């Protein structure tokens, strides 16, 4: 029966090519614009480390006090040097790392090569296992390396190729900011988006991934300046990078891994205890105002998904709805125009269910055709998204099987939904009345 | 023509009428907000920077293996590197003027300070974007001095960004001067920049801060007489008129020839302000483009929907039209009938749509910091929707008017 209805549908659609084209175009454009904006939204709102994000937490401490708080009463979203070091020293989480952005120059070993400017981070050894950072060669450094401020570095595969050519560069020496470092690990391609351990500086999306990681204390000791943003409530009293370290300016991110609810409660109590201690010591003149958000909550708090992306998705969904209302109207016109045909079928004994099957089948065919057009237009849309969005975000949008399947599914389901009311009206056609008047 | 028969006829097509009303309402709601977003983005993109943008470019680079600048000796070493670069750039034949300047409008990263009127003021009177540079900065950028004077060479300090040394004098933008001293007597006043006293010695009529921010303090700028020493050193260069490209190429070559140990990549090392502007407003331009595209599709779909449904009605009322014609209605009457019918439906649609547009705008205001939708946009949108309805209905209405009176005599 399905094959017969399919044939009927195709014949009927061919009979009014203009109307059919109109419906297919509307569905195609509606679905494609939604899917294109969805592909961008999906890319920027994704969980960068889904298997672990609920165990990663970002502690916030209010070292500035009520006068610097906004109307939401939130403490600063990063730490100053003193508090970051105090939390690191206490080591109350199963893994933890302070993180700050650096941008050193690297001189490739090959003679005649120009120096490079690379972006990277000062981190502690637990950073790598905590974030499941994948290594191509070697590994991260040890706690002993952190303690002794060893001149070791983990570099990206890209930097390894630029500096040493192909092959394993572990054990080789690399010139970073005029000093020699021993390469202990080379990363496999690793560029999580959003770059969740540094959303404050990057806004979440940074194009190329980090190229170099150095031991935090080592980078501080050699005076490698902070390349991320620095925010101050009170200007530093002393000169230079050392002055920054003594100030209450915030420039350090801290991430901790807490494995279960008890650990989270324990860490919260520890934070409150720490702040109370600071209050007692006279450093804070206010009651503790701490936060301990898990990674997804912190990304939401930092508004990682760009506002424009959300508004675009909403507007595109609005367009899809208008296209569907349009399709309801056109299908209604198309189906009711065939009241005579329906009357004959009903008079010859076709039950209402048969009318439903026939006309929903026709709607489905329109939906499928719209879906195919939608696929093409989505392809064009995703390819052209670079014209419309900043490169670092546009590069994240891509077509995959799930997007293609979703496009088709949305097109067909939406058109079937749009076909329900017209089909209902078609099934209510009175056979006797139609036969009489014709 | 009376409205009553139109309404009576439409009662037979309740579903179709409802669908068109809904479609027009939603289209109006979305399009008026989208056009408003577009116009906002365009006005952001068109904001003047306050500098003379032609022939201006920025050199941004960092020295490899440079000293930290934390002690006086290494600070002098850093400064010498920078002064050498400035001297090289100044000698290029296509270059008109050169300045040490950390900032450049729209380039992205920005230093922000707070300005207060008294030393012990708790919250600053205004935030401001800081431009650090030498005595040539203002003239090279081309910001117009409207009061006071430029820095002189003797006033230029040099230190790192983390320094605590205060700047004794500053030049401020007119917007900032007005914010600090609404009565227009800012020149010569002592104000507090990040709690340190400084004297306003000059006022420029306009200077946008160094990023594409839309914050209220976008024109609150301060020029401080400081050559910033650091691993990173930035310069602004004005090429001789029409010699921008040759000057940029020559600058790159000359700087590398003088000192190879620097990082100055093609992507951001030397950029004209035109390129910088292009990058800074890319997202805004893109959003405007996207909204425009969606508006076009929406209007097209809605117009097509009106054509489709009205055509269907004309087909259904074929016989009635014939009867009217037989009873003496002229072609123009039939045409008017369908136009009036559409006006009625679209009229209901735009009333609902205007309310929806307002609702959507209020919701966007709470969620995404949108501004309030001005009434002019709503009125324009309403008129545009009515016009589109009238144009779309013309094709089927004309077909209806061509129905011959003889149809009335035939059996249906």
Boltz contact constraints between the chains, C-beta under 6 A:
constraints:
  - contact:
      token1: [A, 19]
      token2: [B, 308]
      max_distance: 6.0
  - contact:
      token1: [A, 22]
      token2: [B, 304]
      max_distance: 6.0
  - contact:
      token1: [A, 22]
      token2: [B, 308]
      max_distance: 6.0
  - contact:
      token1: [A, 26]
      token2: [B, 301]
      max_distance: 6.0
  - contact:
      token1: [A, 29]
      token2: [B, 297]
      max_distance: 6.0
  - contact:
      token1: [A, 105]
      token2: [B, 64]
      max_distance: 6.0
  - contact:
      token1: [A, 105]
      token2: [B, 263]
      max_distance: 6.0
  - contact:
      token1: [A, 115]
      token2: [B, 64]
      max_distance: 6.0
  - contact:
      token1: [A, 115]
      token2: [B, 263]
      max_distance: 6.0
  - contact:
      token1: [A, 117]
      token2: [B, 62]
      max_distance: 6.0
  - contact:
      token1: [A, 117]
      token2: [B, 263]
      max_distance: 6.0
  - contact:
      token1: [A, 178]
      token2: [B, 65]
      max_distance: 6.0
  - contact:
      token1: [A, 223]
      token2: [B, 68]
      max_distance: 6.0
  - contact:
      token1: [A, 235]
      token2: [B, 194]
      max_distance: 6.0
  - contact:
      token1: [A, 239]
      token2: [B, 163]
      max_distance: 6.0
  - contact:
      token1: [A, 239]
      token2: [B, 164]
      max_distance: 6.0
  - contact:
      token1: [A, 240]
      token2: [B, 70]
      max_distance: 6.0
  - contact:
      token1: [A, 240]
      token2: [B, 162]
      max_distance: 6.0
  - contact:
      token1: [A, 241]
      token2: [B, 162]
      max_distance: 6.0
  - contact:
      token1: [A, 243]
      token2: [B, 162]
      max_distance: 6.0
  - contact:
      token1: [A, 244]
      token2: [B, 162]
      max_distance: 6.0
  - contact:
      token1: [A, 307]
      token2: [B, 368]
      max_distance: 6.0
  - contact:
      token1: [A, 308]
      token2: [B, 287]
      max_distance: 6.0
  - contact:
      token1: [A, 311]
      token2: [B, 368]
      max_distance: 6.0
  - contact:
      token1: [A, 312]
      token2: [B, 290]
      max_distance: 6.0
  - contact:
      token1: [A, 315]
      token2: [B, 294]
      max_distance: 6.0
  - contact:
      token1: [A, 318]
      token2: [B, 30]
      max_distance: 6.0
  - contact:
      token1: [A, 319]
      token2: [B, 294]
      max_distance: 6.0
  - contact:
      token1: [A, 319]
      token2: [B, 298]
      max_distance: 6.0
  - contact:
      token1: [A, 322]
      token2: [B, 23]
      max_distance: 6.0
  - contact:
      token1: [A, 322]
      token2: [B, 26]
      max_distance: 6.0
  - contact:
      token1: [A, 322]
      token2: [B, 27]
      max_distance: 6.0
  - contact:
      token1: [A, 322]
      token2: [B, 298]
      max_distance: 6.0
  - contact:
      token1: [A, 323]
      token2: [B, 301]
      max_distance: 6.0
  - contact:
      token1: [A, 325]
      token2: [B, 19]
      max_distance: 6.0
  - contact:
      token1: [A, 325]
      token2: [B, 22]
      max_distance: 6.0
  - contact:
      token1: [A, 325]
      token2: [B, 23]
      max_distance: 6.0
  - contact:
      token1: [A, 326]
      token2: [B, 23]
      max_distance: 6.0
  - contact:
      token1: [A, 326]
      token2: [B, 301]
      max_distance: 6.0
  - contact:
      token1: [A, 326]
      token2: [B, 305]
      max_distance: 6.0
  - contact:
      token1: [A, 328]
      token2: [B, 19]
      max_distance: 6.0
  - contact:
      token1: [A, 329]
      token2: [B, 19]
      max_distance: 6.0
  - contact:
      token1: [A, 329]
      token2: [B, 305]
      max_distance: 6.0
  - contact:
      token1: [A, 329]
      token2: [B, 309]
      max_distance: 6.0
  - contact:
      token1: [A, 330]
      token2: [B, 308]
      max_distance: 6.0
  - contact:
      token1: [A, 333]
      token2: [B, 309]
      max_distance: 6.0
  - contact:
      token1: [A, 333]
      token2: [B, 312]
      max_distance: 6.0
  - contact:
      token1: [A, 388]
      token2: [B, 286]
      max_distance: 6.0
  - contact:
      token1: [A, 388]
      token2: [B, 289]
      max_distance: 6.0
  - contact:
      token1: [A, 388]
      token2: [B, 290]
      max_distance: 6.0
  - contact:
      token1: [A, 389]
      token2: [B, 286]
      max_distance: 6.0
  - contact:
      token1: [A, 390]
      token2: [B, 282]
      max_distance: 6.0
  - contact:
      token1: [A, 390]
      token2: [B, 283]
      max_distance: 6.0
